[in-house]
């Protein structure tokens, strides 16, 4: 005689139900464990950037008071406007990096020359006023323009520049999501003063821009180290 469990269909259904219940219970426990596991954030990914091979060419345009070497993958553009303002002389240029959507603004001033400045009146309204380009004032303006990044900057470091060509100045490195992380000025203190600032046509993001900024840092150093004042050459 066969056993009851082997031939009784009710018993078989109960056995299957018990197995299904156990499986569902285990799955539910695993779900609860997974839900209570600690959250781990994923790092945001950025597109890989192809960096070009370094090579340089000379900028030596007739009539300009300066010369320097700039990357062959950059373009020199005459600056007709500077943040909606008209340059005070024809020696303002941009070093454009189209593949990076980056640009180095180079604004030149003649020490002792006349220029338009924004002056605040008693009512707090800014008006254009003609003034003399004084070396100390232009140095102070360069520091003030850099410090305007205080809101977004995590740090501002400045270092003195003195090249073998007799060019002196200050280089600024601004940390954080500042509009411009690289700025500098160069001068001979008597005739010439030029300020440079690197900008990108994208929303500032220190993480995504870092590879490009590190790459262009070397190019900025090359521009500075090859920079010469033409009217000071013997």
VENHUWO-V857432 format. One record per residue. RES is the residue in three letters. SS is DSSP state (H for helix, E for strand, - for the rest). Layout:
RES:SS  RES:SS
//
This chain:
UNK:-  UNK:-  UNK:-  UNK:H  UNK:H  UNK:H  UNK:H  UNK:-  UNK:H  UNK:H  UNK:H  UNK:H  UNK:H  UNK:H  UNK:H  UNK:H  UNK:H  UNK:H  UNK:H  UNK:H  UNK:H  UNK:H  UNK:H  UNK:H  UNK:H  UNK:H  UNK:H  UNK:H  UNK:H  UNK:H  UNK:H  UNK:H  UNK:H  UNK:H  UNK:H  UNK:-  UNK:-  UNK:-  UNK:-  UNK:-  UNK:-  UNK:-  UNK:-  UNK:-  UNK:-  UNK:-  UNK:-  UNK:-  UNK:-  UNK:-  UNK:-  UNK:-  UNK:-  UNK:-  UNK:-  UNK:E  UNK:E  UNK:E  UNK:E  UNK:-  UNK:-  UNK:-  UNK:-  UNK:-  UNK:-  UNK:E  UNK:E  UNK:E  UNK:E  UNK:E  UNK:E  UNK:-  UNK:-  UNK:-  UNK:E  UNK:E  UNK:E  UNK:E  UNK:-  UNK:-  UNK:-  UNK:E  UNK:-  UNK:-  UNK:E  UNK:-  UNK:-  UNK:-  UNK:-  UNK:-  UNK:-  UNK:-  UNK:E  UNK:E  UNK:E  UNK:E  UNK:E  UNK:H  UNK:H  UNK:H  UNK:-  UNK:E  UNK:E  UNK:E  UNK:E  UNK:E  UNK:E  UNK:E  UNK:E  UNK:E  UNK:-  UNK:-  UNK:-  UNK:E  UNK:E  UNK:E  UNK:E  UNK:E  UNK:E  UNK:E  UNK:-  UNK:-  UNK:-  UNK:-  UNK:-  UNK:E  UNK:E  UNK:E  UNK:E  UNK:E  UNK:E  UNK:E  UNK:-  UNK:-  UNK:H  UNK:H  UNK:H  UNK:H  UNK:H  UNK:H  UNK:H  UNK:H  UNK:H  UNK:H  UNK:H  UNK:H  UNK:H  UNK:H  UNK:H  UNK:H  UNK:H  UNK:-  UNK:E  UNK:E  UNK:E  UNK:E  UNK:E  UNK:E  UNK:E  UNK:E  UNK:E  UNK:E  UNK:-  UNK:-  UNK:-  UNK:-  UNK:-  UNK:E  UNK:E  UNK:E  UNK:E  UNK:E  UNK:E  UNK:E  UNK:E  UNK:E  UNK:-  UNK:-  UNK:-  UNK:-  UNK:-  UNK:E  UNK:E  UNK:E  UNK:E  UNK:E  UNK:E  UNK:-  UNK:-  UNK:-  UNK:-  UNK:E  UNK:E  UNK:E  UNK:E  UNK:E  UNK:E  UNK:E  UNK:E  UNK:E  UNK:-  UNK:-  UNK:-  UNK:-  UNK:-  UNK:H  UNK:H  UNK:H  UNK:H  UNK:H  UNK:H  UNK:H  UNK:H  UNK:H  UNK:H  UNK:H  UNK:H  UNK:H  UNK:H  UNK:H  UNK:H  UNK:H  UNK:H  UNK:H  UNK:H  UNK:-  UNK:-  UNK:E  UNK:E  UNK:H  UNK:H  UNK:H  UNK:-  UNK:-
//
